[in-house]
Amino acid sequence: MSVVAVIPARGGSKGIPLKNLAPVGGRALVARAVDACRGAELIDAVFVSTDHDGIAAAAREAGAGVVERPADLGGDTASSESALLHALDRLAEQGREPEILVFVQCTSPFIDSGDIDDAVRTVRDGRADSVFSAVETYEFLWRSTADGARGVNHDHAYRPRRQDREPHYAETGAFYVMRVDGFREHGHRFFGRVAFQEVPTAHAVEIDFPEELELVRALAGVLDRPAPLDVDAVVTDFDGVHTDDRAHVDQDGREAVSVSRTDGMGVRLLLEAGVRVCILSTEVNPVVRARAEKLGVPVTHGLNDKRAALRQWIGDEGLDPARVAYVGNDVNDLGCLAEVGWPIAVPDSHPEVLAAARLVLTRPGGSGAVREVCERVLAARKG
């Protein structure tokens, strides 16, 4: 049975402006949703329904097709069902309407592709017509009444132990799978025999408010499975990456910094493996040039626009930006981090840098951070 995923992603989010483009773990939320769908074995094609050019560009870059959504389906009152039906109509016009629809929401950043596949199997095998993601819960729910608070899923006068209660299941909003013919008939995501796909509690976090966005950014470093760092070039900042961001100044104003010898060996091994390495720095400092010469790598320093310099270097070297890693630690690295496929941060980086990073290292700057990057790149080449 043909299976298509549709990800509604409008540009007019009110709580968090352009929420669907907000980076989590170095990937825009819409790109993370596309990644989850493309990682599912049973999904044949992925489409993003959007009314925003930036979201459309991010969707295409992540490998999805785009369905241009009309303005009247992009407002606050437009339902997800209306966007899904519109997308199905556009696909039908192209002779591509599926038998099973997977509806995925960008606001759930930790969707497991295997859970989507399990839900698709449930519909494909005829065990349900509609499946939604849910998390097991034993929470005591309450409602407010004129007579005070009253239990919803329990008798508040009786407090049983957790092991004596049956579990309930909370809808996570992450994904839904349904038969297309039934969805068209009913116009709603729940119809016929409804089942749930249980997902881990850690995957049930949903983003509606800025505080939740900050929470998932902190969780990304723990929950995201590290992908192989398969790149052709590694570009780094200097201060805070090759060093611990401290400088020793003598009475004559001369500066000295501490670096890790292990970084040097890592860079040497990368160069021997044919991976290009470059250092970019805003500081004009002989220490930077001396270290670059010691490592045998090119350096450009005294930069006002590091992003432009990085773009120029990538072009001159004939590299694909998607296969370049950049390692930074402070806000002046944000432009460079946005320019490459692998934005990387050291663990004590500025919060905005941590939010933009696809990978947060375990070793601090000056204490083997560069070596850690080198080892990951070399491991990906061997694997």
C-alpha positions as CSV (number, residue, x, y, z in Angstrom):
1,M,0.0,0.0,0.0
2,S,1.3,3.4,-0.9
3,V,2.2,5.6,2.1
4,V,2.8,9.4,2.0
5,A,3.7,11.7,4.9
6,V,2.3,15.2,5.0
7,I,3.8,17.8,7.4
8,P,1.7,20.9,7.9
9,A,4.0,23.9,8.6
10,R,2.5,27.3,8.3
11,G,4.5,30.5,8.8
12,G,2.1,32.4,11.1
13,S,2.8,30.8,14.5
14,K,1.9,33.4,17.2
15,G,3.4,31.9,20.4
16,I,6.8,31.4,18.8
17,P,7.3,33.5,15.6
18,L,8.3,31.2,12.7
19,K,8.4,28.3,15.2
20,N,8.8,25.7,12.5
21,L,12.1,27.1,11.5
22,A,13.4,27.3,15.1
23,P,16.6,25.2,15.4
24,V,16.8,22.3,17.8
25,G,20.0,20.3,17.8
26,G,21.2,22.2,14.8
27,R,18.2,21.4,12.7
28,A,15.0,23.4,12.1
29,L,11.9,21.8,13.5
30,V,10.5,21.3,10.0
31,A,13.7,19.6,9.0
32,R,13.6,17.3,12.0
33,A,10.1,16.3,11.1
34,V,11.2,15.5,7.5
35,D,14.1,13.5,8.9
36,A,11.8,11.4,11.0
37,C,9.6,10.6,8.0
38,R,12.5,9.9,5.7
39,G,13.9,7.6,8.2
40,A,10.7,5.5,8.3
41,E,11.1,2.4,6.0
42,L,7.4,2.3,5.1
43,I,6.9,5.9,3.9
44,D,7.2,6.3,0.2
45,A,7.3,10.1,0.0
46,V,7.3,13.1,2.3
47,F,5.6,16.5,1.6
48,V,5.5,19.7,3.6
49,S,2.4,21.8,3.3
50,T,3.3,25.5,3.9
51,D,2.5,29.1,3.0
52,H,6.0,30.4,3.8
53,D,8.9,30.5,1.4
54,G,11.6,30.0,4.1
55,I,9.9,26.9,5.4
56,A,9.5,25.6,1.9
57,A,13.2,26.1,1.3
58,A,14.1,24.3,4.5
59,A,11.8,21.4,3.6
60,R,13.3,21.0,0.2
61,E,16.8,21.1,1.6
62,A,15.8,18.4,4.0
63,G,14.6,16.2,1.2
64,A,10.8,16.8,1.2
65,G,8.5,17.8,-1.6
66,V,6.5,21.0,-1.0
67,V,2.7,21.6,-1.4
68,E,2.0,25.4,-1.5
69,R,-0.8,26.1,0.9
70,P,-3.2,28.9,0.0
71,A,-3.5,31.8,2.4
72,D,-7.0,30.9,3.6
73,L,-5.6,27.7,5.0
74,G,-2.7,29.3,6.8
75,G,-4.6,31.3,9.5
76,D,-5.0,30.5,13.1
77,T,-8.5,29.1,12.6
78,A,-7.6,26.8,9.8
79,S,-7.6,23.1,10.9
80,S,-4.9,20.6,10.3
81,E,-7.5,18.5,8.5
82,S,-8.1,21.2,5.9
83,A,-4.4,21.4,5.2
84,L,-4.1,17.6,4.8
85,L,-7.2,17.4,2.5
86,H,-5.7,20.2,0.4
87,A,-2.4,18.4,0.1
88,L,-4.2,15.1,-0.8
89,D,-6.1,17.0,-3.5
90,R,-2.9,18.4,-5.0
91,L,-1.3,14.9,-4.9
92,A,-4.4,13.4,-6.5
93,E,-4.1,15.9,-9.4
94,Q,-0.6,14.5,-10.0
95,G,-1.8,10.9,-9.8
96,R,0.0,10.4,-6.5
97,E,-2.7,10.0,-3.9
98,P,-1.7,7.4,-1.4
99,E,-3.7,4.7,0.4
100,I,-2.3,5.6,3.8
101,L,-1.6,9.1,5.1
102,V,0.9,9.9,7.8
103,F,0.3,13.2,9.4
104,V,3.3,14.5,11.3
105,Q,3.7,17.7,13.4
106,C,6.8,19.8,13.6
107,T,6.2,20.7,17.2
108,S,7.3,17.2,18.4
109,P,11.0,17.2,17.8
110,F,11.9,13.7,19.1
111,I,9.8,11.4,16.8
112,D,11.3,8.0,16.3
113,S,11.0,6.7,12.7
114,G,10.5,3.1,14.0
115,D,7.4,4.2,15.9
116,I,6.0,5.7,12.7
117,D,6.6,2.4,10.9
118,D,4.9,0.4,13.7
119,A,1.8,2.7,13.4
120,V,1.8,2.3,9.6
121,R,1.9,-1.5,9.9
122,T,-1.1,-1.4,12.2
123,V,-3.2,0.4,9.5
124,R,-1.6,-1.5,6.6
125,D,-2.4,-4.9,8.2
126,G,-6.0,-3.9,8.9
127,R,-5.8,-3.8,12.7
128,A,-7.0,-0.2,12.8
129,D,-8.2,2.5,10.5
130,S,-6.6,5.4,12.4
131,V,-3.6,5.4,14.8
132,F,-2.2,8.2,16.9
133,S,0.9,8.5,19.0
134,A,0.4,8.3,22.8
135,V,2.3,8.0,26.0
136,E,1.3,5.9,29.0
137,T,0.3,8.0,32.1
138,Y,-0.8,7.4,35.6
139,E,-1.5,11.0,36.3
140,F,-4.5,12.0,38.4
141,L,-6.5,14.4,36.3
142,W,-8.8,17.0,37.8
143,R,-11.4,19.5,36.6
144,S,-12.8,22.7,38.1
145,T,-16.5,22.7,39.0
146,A,-18.8,25.1,40.9
147,D,-18.3,22.8,43.9
148,G,-14.5,22.8,43.7
149,A,-12.0,20.5,42.1
150,R,-13.2,17.0,41.2
151,G,-11.3,14.0,39.9
152,V,-11.7,13.2,36.2
153,N,-10.1,9.7,35.9
154,H,-10.3,8.8,39.5
155,D,-12.4,9.0,42.7
156,H,-10.6,11.6,44.7
157,A,-11.8,10.1,47.9
158,Y,-9.9,6.9,47.1
159,R,-6.1,7.0,46.4
160,P,-4.9,3.7,44.9
161,R,-1.3,2.8,44.4
162,R,0.2,3.2,41.0
163,Q,0.5,-0.6,40.6
164,D,-3.2,-1.0,41.4
165,R,-4.4,1.5,38.7
166,E,-4.9,0.8,35.0
167,P,-2.8,3.1,32.8
168,H,-4.3,5.9,30.6
169,Y,-2.8,7.1,27.4
170,A,-2.2,10.8,26.6
171,E,-2.2,11.9,22.9
172,T,1.2,13.4,22.1
173,G,0.2,15.2,18.9
174,A,3.4,13.9,17.2
175,F,2.0,11.8,14.4
176,Y,-1.2,10.2,13.1
177,V,-1.6,7.4,10.6
178,M,-4.9,6.8,8.7
179,R,-6.5,5.2,5.7
180,V,-7.0,7.9,3.1
181,D,-10.4,6.7,1.9
182,G,-11.7,6.8,5.5
183,F,-10.2,10.2,6.2
184,R,-11.8,11.7,3.1
185,E,-15.1,10.2,4.0
186,H,-15.1,11.5,7.6
187,G,-13.0,14.6,7.2
188,H,-11.4,13.9,10.6
189,R,-8.3,12.1,11.7
190,F,-10.2,9.7,14.1
191,F,-12.6,7.3,12.4
192,G,-13.5,3.6,12.3
193,R,-11.3,1.5,14.6
194,V,-8.9,3.8,16.4
195,A,-5.7,2.6,18.0
196,F,-2.7,4.2,19.6
197,Q,1.0,3.8,19.1
198,E,2.7,4.0,22.4
199,V,5.9,6.1,22.4
200,P,8.5,6.7,25.2
201,T,7.8,9.6,27.6
202,A,11.0,11.3,26.5
203,H,9.6,11.5,22.9
204,A,6.3,13.0,24.0
205,V,7.5,16.6,24.5
206,E,5.6,19.1,22.5
207,I,6.5,22.7,21.8
208,D,3.8,25.4,22.2
209,F,5.6,28.0,24.3
210,P,9.1,29.5,24.4
211,E,9.9,27.7,27.6
212,E,9.2,24.4,26.0
213,L,11.5,25.3,23.1
214,E,14.3,26.0,25.5
215,L,13.6,22.7,27.2
216,V,13.8,20.6,24.0
217,R,17.0,22.3,23.1
218,A,18.5,21.2,26.3
219,L,17.2,17.7,25.8
220,A,18.4,17.4,22.3
221,G,22.0,16.7,23.3
222,V,20.8,13.8,25.4
223,L,18.0,12.3,23.3
224,D,19.3,12.8,19.7
225,R,21.1,9.8,18.4
226,P,24.5,10.9,17.1
227,A,24.7,10.6,13.3
228,P,28.1,9.8,11.7
229,L,30.1,13.0,11.3
230,D,30.7,12.3,7.6
231,V,32.3,15.5,6.2
232,D,35.0,16.6,3.7
233,A,36.2,19.6,5.7
234,V,36.4,20.9,9.3
235,V,36.6,24.6,10.0
236,T,37.1,26.0,13.5
237,D,37.1,29.2,15.4
238,F,40.3,29.6,17.5
239,D,39.6,31.1,20.9
240,G,37.4,28.9,23.0
241,V,37.8,25.9,20.6
242,H,41.6,25.4,20.3
243,T,41.9,27.2,23.6
244,D,39.9,27.4,26.9
245,D,39.1,31.0,25.9
246,R,41.6,32.4,28.5
247,A,44.7,34.4,27.7
248,H,47.8,34.9,29.9
249,V,49.2,38.5,29.5
250,D,52.6,39.5,30.7
251,Q,53.8,42.9,31.9
252,D,54.7,43.9,28.3
253,G,51.2,43.0,27.0
254,R,52.3,39.8,25.3
255,E,49.6,37.1,25.2
256,A,50.0,33.4,25.6
257,V,47.3,30.7,25.4
258,S,47.1,27.0,26.3
259,V,46.3,24.4,23.7
260,S,46.0,20.6,23.7
261,R,48.7,18.5,22.1
262,T,46.1,15.9,21.3
263,D,44.4,18.3,19.0
264,G,47.5,18.5,16.9
265,M,47.6,14.8,16.4
266,G,43.9,14.8,15.5
267,V,44.4,17.5,12.9
268,R,47.4,15.6,11.4
269,L,45.3,12.4,11.1
270,L,42.5,14.3,9.4
271,L,44.9,15.9,6.9
272,E,46.4,12.5,6.2
273,A,42.9,11.2,5.5
274,G,42.3,13.9,3.0
275,V,40.0,16.0,5.1
276,R,40.6,19.7,4.7
277,V,41.0,21.9,7.8
278,C,40.9,25.6,8.2
279,I,40.9,28.1,11.1
280,L,38.9,31.4,11.1
281,S,39.3,34.0,13.8
282,T,38.1,37.5,14.4
283,E,41.3,38.2,16.5
284,V,44.5,39.5,14.9
285,N,47.0,37.7,17.0
286,P,50.3,36.1,16.2
287,V,49.4,33.2,18.5
288,V,46.6,32.2,16.1
289,R,49.0,32.2,13.1
290,A,51.7,30.4,15.0
291,R,49.3,27.6,16.0
292,A,47.9,27.3,12.5
293,E,51.5,27.0,11.1
294,K,52.3,24.3,13.7
295,L,49.2,22.4,12.6
296,G,49.9,22.9,9.0
297,V,46.5,24.4,8.2
298,P,45.4,27.7,6.6
299,V,44.2,30.5,8.8
300,T,42.2,33.7,8.2
301,H,42.1,36.1,11.1
302,G,41.1,39.7,11.7
303,L,37.7,39.0,10.2
304,N,34.8,41.3,10.5
305,D,32.5,38.9,8.6
306,K,33.4,35.3,9.4
307,R,30.4,34.0,7.5
308,A,31.4,35.7,4.3
309,A,35.0,34.4,4.7
310,L,33.7,30.9,5.3
311,R,31.4,31.0,2.3
312,Q,34.4,32.2,0.2
313,W,36.7,29.5,1.4
314,I,34.0,26.8,0.8
315,G,33.6,28.1,-2.7
316,D,37.3,28.3,-3.4
317,E,37.8,24.7,-2.2
318,G,34.8,23.5,-4.3
319,L,33.1,22.0,-1.3
320,D,29.5,21.2,-0.6
321,P,28.4,23.3,2.5
322,A,26.3,20.3,3.6
323,R,29.5,18.3,4.0
324,V,31.4,20.9,6.0
325,A,31.6,21.1,9.8
326,Y,32.2,24.3,11.7
327,V,33.2,24.4,15.3
328,G,32.4,27.5,17.4
329,N,31.6,28.7,20.8
330,D,30.2,32.3,20.8
331,V,27.7,34.5,19.1
332,N,30.1,35.7,16.4
333,D,30.1,32.0,15.2
334,L,26.3,31.9,14.6
335,G,26.5,32.9,10.9
336,C,29.1,30.3,10.2
337,L,27.1,27.6,12.0
338,A,24.1,28.4,9.8
339,E,26.3,28.1,6.7
340,V,27.2,24.4,7.0
341,G,25.6,21.0,7.3
342,W,27.4,20.2,10.6
343,P,27.3,23.1,13.1
344,I,29.2,22.0,16.2
345,A,29.6,23.6,19.6
346,V,31.9,23.0,22.5
347,P,30.0,22.3,25.7
348,D,30.5,25.6,27.5
349,S,29.3,27.7,24.4
350,H,26.9,30.6,24.5
351,P,23.3,29.3,24.8
352,E,22.5,30.6,21.3
353,V,25.4,28.6,19.9
354,L,24.3,25.5,21.8
355,A,20.8,25.9,20.3
356,A,22.2,26.2,16.8
357,A,24.5,23.2,17.1
358,R,23.7,19.8,15.5
359,L,26.4,18.3,17.7
360,V,27.6,19.4,21.2
361,L,31.0,18.0,22.0
362,T,31.9,16.4,25.4
363,R,35.4,17.9,25.6
364,P,35.8,21.7,26.3
365,G,37.9,24.0,24.1
366,G,41.6,23.6,24.8
367,S,41.0,20.2,26.4
368,G,40.6,18.0,23.3
369,A,37.5,19.5,21.6
370,V,39.3,19.6,18.3
371,R,40.6,16.0,18.8
372,E,37.0,14.8,19.5
373,V,35.8,16.3,16.2
374,C,38.7,14.7,14.4
375,E,38.0,11.3,15.9
376,R,34.3,11.4,15.0
377,V,35.2,12.3,11.4
378,L,37.7,9.5,11.1
379,A,35.3,7.1,12.7
380,A,32.6,8.0,10.1
381,R,35.1,7.4,7.3
382,K,36.0,3.9,8.7
383,G,32.4,3.0,9.2
